[in-house]
Amino acid sequence: MTQWLAERAKARELDQSARQRAEERQYETKRALAEAVRTCYGRLNTASLDYQSELNHFWHALRAGRVTDDVRSRLDDARREHRARYSEAQMRVPDDVLTVVDGAHREIGTVRRRAGTLSGKRRQTISVTHLPADSGRR
């Protein structure tokens, strides 16, 4: 009887340990996911701000008639980085947040397309971001 009680107590102790480890793994998984989403938000925000800044710089250069290849290159680099972070956000962030991000992404794209049209320099290859505003894309 004593041996049976000892075995039963040991089995309960092992079950409790297993439950605790499972809870710890679940907590770590949730924490890691939350951290990944938080990092994604930060990267997207930084890329968006950089892209807006480069668009602003491009706009001022355009108005002053001093658009150079370097200015265009910096804008293109910022656009590529923003698109990469936006793509990452599409896979990680909740739909309600993505709806807001999508609206901002479209507005930035509209500004970029208009600035490109005003600069008079069009790319040889056509990408989605270079479609005219009245193309029905929304």
C-alpha positions in Angstrom: 0.0 0.0 0.0 2.8 2.4 0.9 4.6 1.6 -2.3 1.4 2.2 -4.3 0.9 5.6 -2.6 4.5 6.6 -3.3 4.2 5.6 -7.0 1.0 7.5 -7.2 2.5 10.6 -5.7 5.5 10.3 -8.0 3.2 10.0 -11.0 1.3 13.2 -9.9 4.6 15.0 -9.5 5.7 14.0 -13.0 2.3 15.0 -14.5 2.6 18.4 -12.8 6.1 18.8 -14.1 4.9 18.0 -17.6 2.0 20.4 -17.4 4.3 23.1 -16.1 6.8 22.6 -19.0 4.0 22.7 -21.5 2.7 25.9 -20.0 6.2 27.4 -20.1 6.6 26.4 -23.8 3.2 27.9 -24.6 4.1 31.1 -22.8 7.4 31.3 -24.6 5.7 30.7 -28.0 3.2 33.5 -27.3 5.9 35.8 -26.1 8.1 35.1 -29.2 5.1 35.7 -31.5 4.2 39.0 -29.8 7.9 40.0 -30.1 7.9 39.1 -33.8 4.8 41.2 -34.4 6.2 44.1 -32.4 9.4 44.0 -34.4 7.4 43.9 -37.6 5.4 47.0 -36.5 8.7 48.8 -35.8 10.3 47.9 -39.1 7.2 48.8 -41.1 6.9 52.1 -39.3 10.6 52.9 -39.8 10.4 51.9 -43.5 7.2 54.0 -44.0 8.8 57.1 -42.4 12.0 56.7 -44.5 9.9 56.3 -47.6 7.8 59.4 -46.8 11.0 61.3 -46.1 12.5 60.3 -49.4 9.3 61.2 -51.2 9.4 64.6 -49.5 13.1 65.0 -50.5 12.2 64.0 -54.1 9.3 66.5 -54.2 11.5 69.4 -53.1 14.2 68.4 -55.6 11.5 68.2 -58.3 10.2 71.6 -57.5 13.7 73.0 -57.6 14.5 71.2 -60.8 17.3 69.3 -59.3 16.2 65.7 -59.5 19.3 63.6 -59.9 19.9 59.9 -60.3 21.0 59.8 -56.7 17.7 61.3 -55.6 15.8 58.8 -57.7 18.0 55.9 -56.4 17.4 56.8 -52.8 13.7 57.0 -53.4 13.7 53.6 -55.1 15.7 52.1 -52.3 13.2 53.5 -49.7 10.3 52.2 -51.8 11.8 48.7 -52.0 12.4 48.6 -48.3 8.9 49.8 -47.6 7.5 47.1 -49.9 9.5 44.4 -48.2 8.3 45.5 -44.7 4.7 45.8 -46.0 4.9 42.3 -47.4 6.2 41.0 -44.0 3.3 42.8 -42.3 0.8 41.2 -44.5 1.8 37.8 -43.1 2.1 38.8 -39.5 -0.2 41.6 -38.4 -3.9 41.2 -37.6 -6.4 42.1 -40.3 -7.8 45.2 -38.6 -4.3 46.7 -38.4 -3.5 45.6 -41.9 -6.6 47.5 -43.1 -5.1 50.8 -41.8 -1.6 50.0 -43.1 -3.1 49.1 -46.5 -4.7 52.5 -46.7 -1.5 54.3 -45.9 0.4 52.1 -48.3 -1.9 52.9 -51.1 -1.7 56.7 -50.4 2.1 56.6 -50.4 2.0 54.7 -53.7 -0.3 57.3 -55.2 2.1 60.1 -54.2 5.0 58.1 -55.6 3.2 57.6 -59.0 2.3 61.2 -59.3 5.8 62.4 -58.4 7.2 60.0 -61.0 4.8 61.3 -63.6 5.7 64.9 -62.8 9.4 64.2 -63.0 9.0 63.1 -66.5 11.3 60.1 -66.1 9.5 56.8 -66.5 10.9 53.4 -66.1 11.4 51.0 -69.0 9.7 48.2 -67.0 6.3 48.8 -65.6 5.5 47.7 -62.1 2.3 47.9 -60.1 3.5 51.0 -58.4 3.9 52.8 -61.7 0.3 52.2 -63.0 -1.7 55.4 -63.7 -4.0 56.5 -60.9 -7.1 55.9 -63.0 -6.2 52.3 -63.8 -8.9 51.0 -61.5 -6.4 49.5 -59.0 -7.7 50.0 -55.5 
